[in-house]
Amino acid sequence: MLPEDFIRYAFEERVEGIKRLLDGKFGPEVLISFTRHNAAIITCGPAGVNGSIKGVGFIHRKELLEETIEKMWEELRRPYSPMEAGKFLLEEIYVREKIDFTKLVSLELAKKHTWTNLREGKKEATVLFFTPPSTSYEVRCEVEIHESGPVWEYTNALHDIFHRPKKPRDWSRTPAYLFKIREIYDNGEDKMGVRIYP
């Protein structure tokens, strides 16, 4: 199991940020809380050393994915309401008992340097979280690219539930990354790079 401090930071406090947003509290604290969603994906390969800010999040456990994806499709078929989308995320997606905390997911929307490095180079990356003033975690991962299947479908659906496009997107153009966590370092000012997992 991952360290509770990291789970609290990357998951529990993210859930609290969504709750505050749904309560109409849209201030600096809520904006800063979204840094837990926008991590830097660091790669090195044929496109050079690269850092790219991408939305990241945890995925449901493998045995739950099929049922979760069915519920996601039901939500995507409904008329879009930011409040209802937020409630859906809290009630169906951000449920601690359903989460596989050893894996993170993200979409590749640009297909530039990160894509080249992970497709043609080593399948590894560092997911770097930073929340001001001094919280930071360096998460070293093995990476899988999914261009179809449940990981790809879950990640695309999750994106569209919250960031609902006006017209349906062509998901075949947006592969998903599955980040399998190997190591976590606490890079905060009080730890300065201490490995906390495994």
Secondary structure by P-SEA (a helix, b strand, c coil): cccaaaaaaacaaaaaaaaaaaaccccaaaaaaacccbbbbbbbcccccbbbbbbbbbbccccaaaaaaaaaaaaaaccccaaaaaaaaaacccccccccccbbbbbbccccaaaaaaaccccbbbbbbbcccbbbbbbbbbbbbbcccaaaaaaaaaaaaccccccccccccbbbbbbbcccccccccccccccccc
